[in-house]
Amino acid sequence: MRNITNGLWLSVAMLAFAANSLLCRMALLEGSIDPASFTSIRLISGAFTLFLLTYWNGIRAFSFGSLSGAVALFVYASGFSFAYISMSTGTGALILFGSVQLTMLVWGFFHGERFSLWQWLGLGAAVAGLVVLLLPGLSAPPMSSAALMTMAGIGWGAYSLLGRAAGAPLAMTAGNFLFTVPLAVVLHLALAQPVNWQSMGVACALLSGVVTSGLGYAIWYRVVKFLAASQAATVQLSVPVLAMLLGWVFLGEVISGQMLLASACILGGIGLVINRRKAEASK
């Protein structure tokens, strides 16, 4: 029964992560909010939600987190929002996810981790998939948007690496969200366009902050402790696929052959690296 319950919560967490892409793209596509405002509302509402969750559990979130973690989180959130101005939901999720995993793999390599031939082949396939995704075609995003999403992925990869040794990951995330609030305020004052706010844009930003970020992370950290590291990494392969399907269902976005080929290369390649790492570690 516990495995079934954890499986359901895990599915909810993955759906929440994918929905972040949908909510951001939906708000920006309709022009009902600008990316700076979306980022600031998402971070501030997420910080408030996580603060309440940790406070109710007797945890002082301000005692956790770090400046480096907050900066990495802010780089992710801001790059994510600005990239989705001109990028489909699924394409953005693929670039984000690929960049996150590649950042962590490169970090591991330069810190002594060595890859087998199969892992190198998987890594090469993932990089080739990103190249395919950026080739001229129906699914190819502008290079500026791709660069911003890559920056967001590097930010989230760095954030994940910083949090690997955290003894209380939810409290650390709550603290980091709280520490991003001043950065969000500065971004809002510098680049936001409040006169363009519409109810739909604000609602999407609040849902992204409160539900799919705040509550989504809380659910993820509730179930991830029952997973091996390789299982946790593998299950996240579902997020870009879910995001692609959500974009198709709710926004009518086209799933082209180019996207399917890129998805197979990126997700298959990363899955190969992760699973070979597990196999090597078990020897």
C-alpha positions in Angstrom: 0.0 0.0 0.0 2.9 2.4 0.8 4.5 1.8 -2.6 1.2 2.6 -4.3 0.7 5.7 -2.3 4.3 6.9 -2.9 3.8 6.1 -6.6 0.7 8.3 -6.8 2.5 11.2 -5.0 5.5 10.8 -7.3 3.2 11.1 -10.3 1.6 14.2 -8.8 5.1 15.7 -8.3 6.2 15.0 -11.9 2.9 16.5 -13.2 3.5 19.6 -11.1 7.0 20.1 -12.4 5.7 19.7 -16.0 2.8 22.1 -15.3 5.3 24.9 -14.4 6.3 25.0 -18.0 2.6 25.0 -19.1 1.6 27.8 -16.7 4.5 30.0 -17.7 4.0 29.5 -21.4 0.2 29.9 -21.1 0.6 33.3 -19.3 3.2 34.7 -21.7 1.5 33.4 -24.8 -1.7 35.2 -23.9 0.3 38.4 -23.1 -1.5 38.7 -19.8 1.7 39.2 -17.8 5.4 40.0 -18.5 8.2 37.5 -17.7 9.7 39.7 -14.9 6.4 39.9 -13.1 5.7 36.2 -13.6 9.1 35.4 -12.0 8.7 37.7 -9.1 5.1 36.5 -8.3 6.2 32.9 -8.6 9.2 33.3 -6.3 7.5 35.4 -3.7 4.3 33.2 -3.5 6.5 30.1 -3.5 8.6 31.5 -0.7 5.4 32.3 1.3 4.0 28.8 0.7 7.2 27.0 1.7 7.7 29.2 4.7 4.2 28.2 6.0 4.9 24.5 5.3 8.1 24.5 7.2 6.8 26.8 10.0 3.9 24.4 10.7 6.5 21.7 11.1 8.4 23.7 13.6 11.3 24.5 11.2 12.8 28.0 11.0 13.4 28.3 7.2 15.6 31.4 7.6 18.1 29.1 9.3 18.5 27.1 6.1 19.4 28.0 2.5 22.3 30.0 1.3 23.2 33.0 -0.9 24.7 30.7 -3.6 21.5 28.5 -3.5 19.3 31.6 -3.8 21.3 33.0 -6.8 21.2 29.6 -8.6 17.4 29.4 -8.0 16.9 33.0 -9.2 19.0 32.3 -12.4 16.8 29.3 -13.1 13.5 31.0 -12.4 14.3 34.2 -14.4 15.9 32.5 -17.3 12.9 30.1 -17.5 10.4 32.9 -17.6 12.1 35.0 -20.2 12.9 32.0 -22.4 9.2 31.0 -22.7 8.3 34.2 -24.5 9.0 32.6 -27.8 9.3 28.8 -27.1 6.8 26.0 -27.0 6.2 24.2 -23.8 7.7 20.9 -24.8 10.8 22.4 -26.5 11.5 24.5 -23.4 11.2 21.6 -21.1 13.5 19.5 -23.2 16.2 22.2 -23.3 15.8 22.8 -19.6 16.0 19.2 -18.6 18.9 18.4 -20.9 20.8 21.4 -19.6 20.2 20.4 -16.0 21.4 16.8 -16.5 24.4 17.8 -18.7 25.5 20.4 -16.1 25.4 17.7 -13.3 27.2 15.2 -15.5 30.0 17.6 -16.5 30.4 18.7 -12.9 30.8 15.0 -11.9 33.3 14.4 -14.7 35.5 17.3 -13.6 35.3 16.1 -10.0 36.7 12.7 -10.7 33.8 10.7 -12.0 34.8 8.6 -15.0 32.4 7.4 -17.7 32.2 4.0 -19.4 32.0 3.8 -23.2 28.2 3.3 -22.9 27.9 6.5 -20.8 29.9 8.5 -23.3 27.6 7.2 -26.0 24.6 8.3 -24.0 26.1 11.7 -23.3 26.8 12.1 -27.0 23.3 11.1 -27.9 21.9 13.7 -25.5 24.0 16.5 -26.9 23.1 15.4 -30.5 19.4 15.6 -29.4 19.9 19.2 -28.3 21.5 20.0 -31.6 18.7 18.4 -33.5 16.2 20.4 -31.5 18.0 23.7 -32.4 18.3 22.9 -36.1 16.1 25.1 -38.4 12.6 23.7 -38.5 9.1 23.9 -37.1 10.1 23.2 -33.5 13.4 25.2 -33.4 13.2 28.1 -31.0 15.1 31.4 -31.4 18.7 31.1 -30.3 18.2 33.8 -27.7 15.4 31.9 -26.1 17.4 28.6 -26.3 20.3 30.4 -24.6 18.1 31.7 -21.8 16.6 28.3 -21.2 20.1 26.7 -21.2 21.1 29.3 -18.6 18.0 28.3 -16.6 19.0 24.7 -16.8 22.6 25.4 -15.7 21.1 27.4 -12.8 18.9 24.5 -11.7 21.7 22.0 -12.2 23.9 24.1 -9.9 21.1 24.4 -7.4 20.7 20.6 -7.4 24.4 20.1 -6.9 24.4 22.6 -4.0 21.5 20.7 -2.4 22.9 17.2 -2.7 24.3 17.1 0.8 21.4 18.9 2.4 20.0 17.1 5.5 16.7 18.9 5.3 16.1 19.5 1.6 12.6 21.0 2.0 13.8 23.4 4.6 16.8 24.3 2.5 14.5 25.0 -0.5 12.2 27.1 1.7 15.2 29.2 2.9 16.5 29.6 -0.6 13.1 30.8 -1.9 13.0 33.3 1.0 16.4 34.6 0.1 15.3 35.1 -3.6 12.6 37.6 -2.5 15.0 40.6 -2.6 16.3 39.5 -6.0 12.7 39.1 -7.2 11.8 42.6 -6.0 14.8 44.1 -7.8 13.9 42.3 -11.0 10.3 43.5 -10.7 11.3 47.1 -10.2 13.8 47.0 -13.0 12.0 45.1 -15.7 8.3 44.4 -14.8 5.4 46.1 -16.6 2.5 46.1 -14.0 0.2 47.9 -16.4 0.1 44.8 -18.5 -1.1 42.5 -15.7 -4.3 40.6 -16.4 -6.1 38.2 -14.1 -5.0 35.1 -16.1 -1.3 36.0 -16.0 -1.4 36.7 -12.2 -3.4 33.4 -11.6 -0.9 31.4 -13.6 2.0 32.9 -11.7 0.4 32.3 -8.4 -0.5 28.7 -9.3 3.1 28.2 -10.4 4.5 29.6 -7.1 2.0 28.2 -4.6 1.0 24.9 -6.2 3.4 23.5 -8.8 6.5 25.0 -7.1 5.8 25.2 -3.4 3.5 22.3 -2.9 5.2 20.4 -5.8 8.6 20.5 -4.1 7.1 19.6 -0.8 5.5 16.4 -2.4 8.7 15.6 -4.2 10.8 15.8 -1.1 8.3 13.6 0.7 8.6 10.7 -1.7 12.2 11.1 -3.0 13.6 9.8 0.3 12.1 6.4 -0.6 13.9 6.3 -4.0 17.5 5.4 -4.9 19.4 8.3 -6.5 19.3 6.6 -9.9 15.5 6.0 -9.6 15.0 9.7 -8.7 17.0 10.8 -11.7 15.3 8.4 -14.1 11.8 9.2 -13.1 12.4 12.9 -13.9 12.8 11.8 -17.5 9.0 11.9 -17.7 8.9 15.7 -17.1 9.7 16.9 -20.6 7.3 14.3 -22.1 4.5 15.4 -19.8 5.2 19.0 -20.6 5.1 18.3 -24.3 1.7 16.5 -23.9 0.3 19.4 -21.7 1.3 21.9 -24.4 -0.4 19.8 -27.0 -3.6 19.3 -25.0 -4.0 22.8 -23.5 -2.3 25.1 -26.1 -2.6 23.1 -29.3 1.1 23.0 -29.8 2.4 20.8 -32.5 4.5 17.8 -31.6 6.7 17.5 -34.7 9.0 14.7 -35.9 12.0 16.9 -35.0 10.8 17.2 -31.4 10.2 13.4 -31.2 13.7 12.6 -32.5 15.3 15.2 -30.2 13.3 13.8 -27.3 14.4 10.2 -28.0 18.1 11.3 -28.2 18.1 13.5 -25.2 16.0 11.4 -22.8 17.3 8.1 -24.1 20.9 9.3 -23.9 20.5 10.6 -20.4 18.7 7.5 -19.3 21.6 5.4 -20.6 24.1 7.4 -18.6 22.0 7.2 -15.4 21.4 3.5 -15.7 25.0 2.6 -16.7 26.1 4.6 -13.7 23.8 2.5 -11.5 25.2 -0.7 -13.1 28.8 0.4 -12.6 28.2 1.3 -9.0 26.7 -2.1 -8.2 29.7 -4.0 -9.4 
